[in-house]
Amino acid sequence: MINADSASISSGSGIERAVWLGALVWILAIQFFVAQIVVQLAWQTPFSLTQNFISDLGNTTCGPYPLDSTMYVCSPWHKWMNASFILLGLIILAGAALVRTAFPPGRLRAAGLMLLALAGAGIIAVGLFPENVNIGYHRLGAAAHFILGNFSMVGLGMALWTARRRPALAVYTTVSGVVGLLATALFVSEHYLGLGIGGMERLAAYPLPLWLIVAGISLVRHPVGARLEN
């Protein structure tokens, strides 16, 4: 009986440690925003948050982009931005593997984590295939981020809400996913609501990395919920 209790305590401690470590990994998503600020500093031409794509920071050549555009793109530190995309994808994948037990088991968790993993793989593709190198793979990776990544937050938020676990995080997670999906729909349909093409793209892209940071902080403070469930 004593041995069984000890094993249970040890198992719980191991789960808590894994969630805590995964949460720390997710907080590192802040590097994605830091990288953008730093890489922008190297631009000799104006960089616009409303007119330039995030991916312009990873463009490997200098010149009009797209080719028929009047927008001149030249990012001397593009390698750092592309490395940041890849790192963000790895952060998503590694963190998801470690924090999964912080979400209630079931179909919503399974679907949410699967979509999140696919989004992470997509973001890695964005870094591996800059917009001017292979626009097909680049767009596929970006679509995984914008669509699957935002849907993953809806799924994980609903998993928390239906299980009545972490209600504040549940609401924030779900709302983040919905906002990202709405922004994606507006971005694709070319309705920018005065934010410009770059501003609407950011409204679609930023909810996921911001959520990683917020969720990471929440899980670092409270690594396990009311119950431990595998």
TIDREN-796213 format. One line per field, with one value per residue (C-alpha): residue in three letters; x negated, y negated, z; residue number from 0. Coordinates in Angstrom, 3 decimals. Layout:
! TIDREN-796213
type <- ALA, ...
px <- X, ...
py <- Y, ...
pz <- Z, ...
seq <- NUM, ...
//
This chain:
! TIDREN-796213
type <- MET, ILE, ASN, ALA, ASP, SER, ALA, SER, ILE, SER, SER, GLY, SER, GLY, ILE, GLU, ARG, ALA, VAL, TRP, LEU, GLY, ALA, LEU, VAL, TRP, ILE, LEU, ALA, ILE, GLN, PHE, PHE, VAL, ALA, GLN, ILE, VAL, VAL, GLN, LEU, ALA, TRP, GLN, THR, PRO, PHE, SER, LEU, THR, GLN, ASN, PHE, ILE, SER, ASP, LEU, GLY, ASN, THR, THR, CYS, GLY, PRO, TYR, PRO, LEU, ASP, SER, THR, MET, TYR, VAL, CYS, SER, PRO, TRP, HIS, LYS, TRP, MET, ASN, ALA, SER, PHE, ILE, LEU, LEU, GLY, LEU, ILE, ILE, LEU, ALA, GLY, ALA, ALA, LEU, VAL, ARG, THR, ALA, PHE, PRO, PRO, GLY, ARG, LEU, ARG, ALA, ALA, GLY, LEU, MET, LEU, LEU, ALA, LEU, ALA, GLY, ALA, GLY, ILE, ILE, ALA, VAL, GLY, LEU, PHE, PRO, GLU, ASN, VAL, ASN, ILE, GLY, TYR, HIS, ARG, LEU, GLY, ALA, ALA, ALA, HIS, PHE, ILE, LEU, GLY, ASN, PHE, SER, MET, VAL, GLY, LEU, GLY, MET, ALA, LEU, TRP, THR, ALA, ARG, ARG, ARG, PRO, ALA, LEU, ALA, VAL, TYR, THR, THR, VAL, SER, GLY, VAL, VAL, GLY, LEU, LEU, ALA, THR, ALA, LEU, PHE, VAL, SER, GLU, HIS, TYR, LEU, GLY, LEU, GLY, ILE, GLY, GLY, MET, GLU, ARG, LEU, ALA, ALA, TYR, PRO, LEU, PRO, LEU, TRP, LEU, ILE, VAL, ALA, GLY, ILE, SER, LEU, VAL, ARG, HIS, PRO, VAL, GLY, ALA, ARG, LEU, GLU, ASN
px <- 0.000, -2.842, -4.646, -1.496, -1.027, -4.668, -4.398, -1.280, -3.016, -6.087, -3.911, -2.082, -5.353, -6.669, -3.574, -3.833, -7.526, -6.846, -4.051, -6.229, -9.094, -6.784, -5.290, -8.753, -9.391, -6.172, -7.130, -10.184, -7.759, -8.486, -11.610, -9.340, -8.382, -11.879, -13.293, -10.880, -11.890, -15.598, -15.448, -13.432, -16.270, -18.553, -16.222, -17.561, -14.137, -10.969, -9.265, -5.505, -3.502, -0.399, -1.833, -4.667, -4.101, -5.849, -7.503, -9.113, -11.567, -12.682, -12.864, -16.354, -16.725, -16.352, -13.814, -10.080, -8.021, -5.765, -7.521, -4.622, -4.442, -5.718, -6.720, -10.517, -11.713, -15.275, -15.961, -19.727, -19.162, -16.674, -18.509, -17.635, -13.949, -13.795, -15.604, -12.989, -10.163, -11.812, -12.468, -8.840, -7.677, -10.008, -8.823, -5.230, -6.036, -8.252, -5.941, -2.825, -4.414, -5.237, -2.092, 0.552, 1.635, 2.558, 5.571, 8.484, 8.325, 10.771, 11.425, 11.111, 7.654, 6.557, 7.824, 6.434, 2.961, 2.879, 3.826, 1.299, -1.446, -0.522, -0.624, -4.086, -5.255, -3.755, -5.665, -8.883, -8.083, -7.640, -11.210, -12.657, -10.969, -11.059, -8.378, -10.696, -12.264, -9.218, -5.948, -3.887, -5.389, -5.591, -1.875, -1.061, -3.021, -1.414, 2.044, 1.311, 0.366, 3.371, 6.053, 4.967, 3.185, 6.232, 8.571, 6.268, 6.810, 10.579, 10.362, 8.079, 10.092, 13.311, 11.611, 10.764, 14.204, 16.255, 14.166, 14.433, 10.677, 8.737, 11.780, 9.841, 7.365, 10.228, 11.949, 8.725, 7.714, 11.071, 11.380, 7.823, 8.632, 11.879, 10.194, 7.415, 9.887, 11.989, 8.858, 7.726, 11.061, 10.839, 7.211, 7.978, 11.048, 9.008, 11.075, 8.477, 10.749, 8.261, 5.408, 3.751, 2.751, -0.136, 1.973, 4.668, 2.051, 0.632, 4.095, 4.381, 0.847, 0.207, 2.932, 1.092, -2.377, -0.777, 1.335, -1.756, -3.290, -0.122, 0.608, -3.013, -2.925, 0.357, -0.997, -4.290, -2.324, 0.021, -1.512, 1.416, 5.148, 7.667, 7.019, 4.149, 5.341, 3.310
py <- 0.000, -2.360, -1.506, -2.175, -5.561, -6.440, -5.494, -7.667, -10.666, -10.120, -9.886, -13.090, -14.887, -13.692, -14.970, -18.329, -18.605, -17.837, -20.423, -23.021, -22.390, -22.483, -25.738, -27.282, -26.164, -27.830, -31.110, -31.157, -31.983, -35.592, -35.244, -35.440, -39.026, -40.011, -38.664, -40.778, -43.959, -43.217, -42.201, -45.308, -47.450, -46.276, -47.562, -50.555, -51.182, -51.850, -48.792, -49.070, -46.987, -47.672, -47.090, -44.581, -40.892, -39.288, -37.003, -40.008, -39.930, -36.484, -37.379, -36.454, -38.972, -42.697, -44.062, -44.490, -41.769, -40.482, -41.135, -43.218, -45.218, -48.702, -47.441, -47.189, -44.402, -44.073, -42.263, -42.007, -39.857, -37.491, -34.428, -35.422, -35.775, -32.432, -30.846, -32.433, -30.849, -27.432, -27.899, -28.898, -25.709, -23.626, -25.461, -24.563, -20.894, -20.397, -22.295, -20.475, -17.091, -18.120, -20.020, -17.711, -16.402, -19.953, -19.645, -17.306, -14.030, -13.379, -14.157, -17.912, -17.612, -15.073, -17.209, -20.409, -18.997, -17.358, -20.640, -22.485, -20.067, -20.530, -24.303, -23.978, -21.942, -24.573, -27.387, -25.402, -25.171, -28.958, -29.342, -26.633, -27.997, -31.826, -33.561, -34.307, -30.829, -28.552, -30.421, -27.211, -25.525, -28.877, -29.496, -25.953, -26.441, -29.827, -28.324, -25.663, -28.424, -30.650, -27.978, -24.906, -26.877, -29.004, -26.002, -24.219, -26.985, -26.714, -22.965, -23.233, -26.108, -24.118, -21.112, -23.210, -24.841, -21.660, -20.084, -23.247, -23.505, -26.789, -28.898, -32.124, -30.326, -28.453, -31.708, -33.381, -30.336, -30.032, -33.760, -33.865, -31.096, -32.722, -36.106, -34.465, -32.594, -35.697, -37.664, -34.867, -34.955, -38.738, -38.497, -35.897, -37.796, -41.021, -42.900, -44.688, -47.002, -49.858, -47.765, -47.189, -43.807, -43.543, -44.551, -41.994, -39.291, -40.013, -39.852, -36.356, -35.245, -36.717, -35.054, -31.705, -32.838, -35.250, -32.392, -30.220, -32.878, -33.431, -29.705, -29.080, -31.638, -30.195, -26.648, -27.654, -29.163, -26.162, -23.137, -20.834, -21.432, -20.220, -16.638, -14.722, -12.966, -11.108
pz <- 0.000, 0.910, -2.312, -4.366, -2.709, -3.271, -6.928, -7.283, -5.713, -7.887, -11.005, -10.108, -9.499, -12.863, -14.675, -12.930, -13.813, -17.497, -17.684, -15.969, -18.398, -21.411, -20.173, -19.967, -23.537, -24.709, -23.007, -25.284, -28.113, -27.160, -29.310, -32.382, -31.546, -30.471, -33.751, -35.783, -33.974, -34.332, -38.006, -38.857, -37.508, -40.330, -43.055, -44.973, -46.520, -44.484, -43.019, -42.588, -40.127, -42.213, -45.699, -45.273, -44.600, -41.634, -44.179, -45.891, -42.988, -44.168, -47.876, -49.096, -51.962, -52.488, -54.945, -55.532, -53.894, -55.285, -58.580, -59.909, -56.668, -55.882, -52.422, -52.181, -49.906, -48.605, -45.321, -44.635, -41.538, -43.186, -41.867, -38.298, -39.138, -40.891, -37.946, -35.670, -37.685, -37.394, -33.679, -33.084, -34.776, -32.620, -29.502, -30.354, -30.947, -27.902, -25.574, -26.767, -26.086, -22.526, -21.471, -22.945, -19.530, -18.488, -20.810, -20.047, -21.998, -24.798, -28.428, -28.032, -26.506, -29.105, -31.985, -30.506, -29.950, -33.382, -35.088, -32.948, -34.009, -37.674, -37.186, -35.661, -38.645, -40.940, -39.242, -39.650, -43.375, -43.492, -42.242, -44.467, -47.594, -47.633, -49.684, -52.609, -52.656, -52.776, -52.446, -52.705, -49.655, -47.889, -48.293, -47.253, -44.048, -43.410, -43.981, -41.373, -38.938, -39.653, -39.999, -38.065, -35.345, -34.601, -34.737, -32.289, -29.729, -30.128, -29.501, -26.482, -25.043, -25.356, -23.766, -20.719, -20.601, -20.847, -18.092, -15.962, -15.714, -15.737, -16.743, -17.406, -19.652, -21.327, -22.312, -23.439, -25.486, -27.246, -27.939, -29.311, -31.762, -32.881, -33.391, -35.394, -37.594, -38.260, -39.120, -41.434, -43.259, -43.634, -44.774, -47.436, -48.650, -48.808, -46.252, -44.143, -42.093, -42.319, -40.894, -44.263, -45.616, -43.147, -40.179, -40.924, -41.494, -38.057, -36.504, -37.995, -37.114, -33.673, -31.556, -31.562, -30.395, -27.911, -26.557, -26.162, -23.934, -21.868, -21.537, -20.656, -17.843, -16.543, -16.552, -14.928, -12.056, -11.782, -13.567, -12.763, -12.643, -10.133, -11.243, -12.769, -15.931, -18.551
seq <- 0, 1, 2, 3, 4, 5, 6, 7, 8, 9, 10, 11, 12, 13, 14, 15, 16, 17, 18, 19, 20, 21, 22, 23, 24, 25, 26, 27, 28, 29, 30, 31, 32, 33, 34, 35, 36, 37, 38, 39, 40, 41, 42, 43, 44, 45, 46, 47, 48, 49, 50, 51, 52, 53, 54, 55, 56, 57, 58, 59, 60, 61, 62, 63, 64, 65, 66, 67, 68, 69, 70, 71, 72, 73, 74, 75, 76, 77, 78, 79, 80, 81, 82, 83, 84, 85, 86, 87, 88, 89, 90, 91, 92, 93, 94, 95, 96, 97, 98, 99, 100, 101, 102, 103, 104, 105, 106, 107, 108, 109, 110, 111, 112, 113, 114, 115, 116, 117, 118, 119, 120, 121, 122, 123, 124, 125, 126, 127, 128, 129, 130, 131, 132, 133, 134, 135, 136, 137, 138, 139, 140, 141, 142, 143, 144, 145, 146, 147, 148, 149, 150, 151, 152, 153, 154, 155, 156, 157, 158, 159, 160, 161, 162, 163, 164, 165, 166, 167, 168, 169, 170, 171, 172, 173, 174, 175, 176, 177, 178, 179, 180, 181, 182, 183, 184, 185, 186, 187, 188, 189, 190, 191, 192, 193, 194, 195, 196, 197, 198, 199, 200, 201, 202, 203, 204, 205, 206, 207, 208, 209, 210, 211, 212, 213, 214, 215, 216, 217, 218, 219, 220, 221, 222, 223, 224, 225, 226, 227, 228, 229
//
